[in-house]
Amino acid sequence: MHIVLVCREYVGSARGGGIGSYMQEIARAYIAKGHRVTVVTASDNTKKQSETLTSDGIKIISLSGGDFLVPSVEGNSRVRKLRCLYRFHSYRRKLKRVIGSISDTDIVEVADFGAEGLYLQNLNVPVVVRLHTPQSLSIRSHGLVKPEWWQIYRTITLRAERDIFAAARYMTGCSQAILRWVSAHFDISGAKTAVINNPVSVSRINVTDKGSDGHKVIFYAGTISDTKGVGDLVDACVMLRDKGFDIRLRLAGKGGSFQTMLQKRVMDNGWSWIEFLGKLSREDVFSNYCSADVCCFPSWWENMPMVVLESMALGAVVVSTDAGGTGEIITDGFDGYLCQRRNPMMLSNTLHKALTLSPVGRNELKENAKQTIRDRFSIEKISTEMLEFFHEVIADFKQNHI
């Protein structure tokens, strides 16, 4: 089977994130099972296009003409920032042309992120829309995003997502939560759907536990933003320190205006116990998972977060929120801890519980976390489920395609 995976972000890109990590791991699994994989992604340098073949056998097509700007690559420019508008349709049409030209394609999976499937439903091969988290979902309210009149790009993207969902014939969700949300807000009754979780594989990473410096360390990895719950986490840690806990908070990930505001707050208060690590390599992120006393991901919404899966796979003590699909991963008190989103007091109490576990209780929870991942989220299990769904989709497409 020749599988084409489509998403604007991929591992190695300055824009890489959880979706890119998922694509890399699942692609490796498909190749190990004897299939061919082509990844179609976007080049950080929108003037350059390239094709590479990795040592794993993954063919990567990095397209030029992207509708974004990476200032560190192409420099900052107000005009270039408007690419999200004037290249929105041209880039997605280019995706269709390039994917249509790939020979012997059996099936295409396109991420919902970025509405890149807008023009892909008329290809002569089946297209599966993979639900990660559509931009239509309001992280704050869990309802539909209602853009302001001046938010032109968001309006265009939301309309594109609506059209993609209406036309979709095949769809997978990483969690029950995301499939329920999409079906509640869009008519996807015409689509064949399945819940297939994100897989996790950390066996390829050489992880070094750097140990702690004697303090209680809480580690966070992800975008430094309010909707990721980073502000709630800082507030919760302040409460713990007020109670006498010698907490060290380490924040890893890309930032923006929220991080700038948070850094000013940290400086104004003289909080030397908070460290901004920036964007780390996966190896360094994994090392921090292993050395931290607690890994905390208090997002206001997550579908099937890779940070939770990966940290649990490495035996971390994980504290997260029950918003979205995280509650489908963690069993509270058994293999991690869950608390209510946007509630710093409850988060502080939950962190206290995790930090004061007995050595026996801590080891038991860590082993339970690793076993949960092995039993339910292994790359072998998930890739098999996905390939079975792909075979069903291909058979259905051949039967009904005119």
C-alpha angles and dihedrals in degrees: 000000000000109000123191116201118197129197134129092231127060138163111288095031122115084234095050120134143145095314091054091050090050092051093050095049095045092045091054090050093051091051091048087056092054102264131126120241132195119185117204111198140148126270116236086223101061091198094062131067125190145173122211137173114216125216086254091060097253114143109217122197110192108194127214122219097058120174095235142068128232102195093199089060105035103016128249121296134160091215093050090051086065090065087098085072108032095039098039097101098027093057093048091048088051089053089056093049094048096044091046089055095054107106125233095009112169100180141359126213115195125186118235088227110107095008090258093154092070096113100023102087093083095059118119090244130066116270121206118200110216112209113217102147120317118219088238089074114093107222089199101049102016087229130101118304112249107201122210117247091257095051094093098160093051091049091051092048094049092051089049091051090050090053092046093052092045092053098039116118096178129034139168128193126205089220142015087245096062094045090050091049095049093045090050094054104031136039104250095151090121094059129091103231139190137176109231115166126225112266127225131211123172098159092101093058120087099219121198117196102217092190127223131282094236096276127106103261125204114190129199127185124188141062112333098236142126094247090055086061095245092136089051090050093052091049091049091051091049088056091050092049090049086058092054102265112144094222126180115194119201118192119194125184146064119306143196138174093331091054090049090053092046093049089054090051090050092050094045090053096041092236100169089165091076116080126191107208099180123215109338133195116258089251092056092045090052091048089055091049088057098044100043121095089219133010110210128194107171099172122165088227136004130170104202104331117212091206090063094045095046096045092048090048088057092050100255123159100244129200116187142149126265093233114125121339100342089092087061089061106039125056102205112248094002106072101356142337133273129196138172117283121248092018111116093179093055090043090053091051091048092049089050089054092050094045094050098050114134115248090253093048092046094052091046092052092047092052091047089053093053091047092051090056093046093050101041112016108034117139090237093055097043096044090051091051091048094048090050089053091048091053090051091049094049091050092048092047093051091048096049103029113108 
